[in-house]
């Protein structure tokens, strides 16, 4: 699949990463734990987008943003946690 365009919607207490692919919306939500950590609490990818790498792309974007912003991630979402565990190169952002 070509590059997936992901938008970050950031609020005072949390936010989400969201993308639309083939007319379907996928998202990964997070809460802020102070100023130096985020808690990824949910990843939702419609079954129509299963197997396309959309969920992995959402987690990758959060990892890239965490590195850039100097924050750490607490992955409570089982999917996000599993993806970070599968990618040793992403584990530097774990809280």
Residue pairs with C-beta under 8 A, 6 or more apart in sequence:
1 21
1 52
1 53
4 19
4 21
4 53
4 54
4 57
5 19
6 17
6 18
6 19
6 57
6 58
6 61
7 17
7 18
7 19
8 15
8 16
8 17
8 61
8 65
9 15
9 16
9 17
9 18
12 32
13 31
13 32
14 29
14 30
14 31
14 32
14 38
15 29
15 30
15 32
16 27
16 28
16 29
16 30
17 27
17 28
17 30
17 58
17 61
17 62
18 25
18 26
18 27
19 25
19 26
19 27
19 54
19 57
19 58
20 26
21 49
21 52
21 54
22 48
22 49
24 46
24 48
24 49
25 46
26 43
26 44
26 45
26 46
26 49
26 54
26 55
26 58
27 42
27 43
27 44
27 58
28 40
28 42
28 43
28 44
28 55
28 58
28 59
28 62
28 77
28 80
29 40
29 41
29 42
29 43
30 38
30 39
30 40
30 41
30 62
31 38
31 39
31 41
32 38
32 39
33 39
33 74
33 95
35 71
36 70
36 71
36 72
37 71
37 72
37 73
37 74
37 95
38 62
38 66
38 71
38 72
38 73
38 74
39 73
39 74
39 75
39 76
40 59
40 62
40 73
40 74
40 75
40 76
40 77
40 80
41 76
41 77
42 77
43 55
43 58
43 59
43 77
43 79
43 80
45 54
45 55
45 58
55 79
55 83
56 83
59 79
59 80
59 83
59 84
59 90
60 90
62 73
62 80
63 73
63 84
63 87
63 90
63 93
66 72
66 73
66 93
67 92
67 93
71 93
72 93
72 94
72 95
73 80
73 84
73 93
73 94
73 95
74 94
74 95
75 81
75 84
75 94
83 90
84 90
84 91
84 93
84 94
85 91
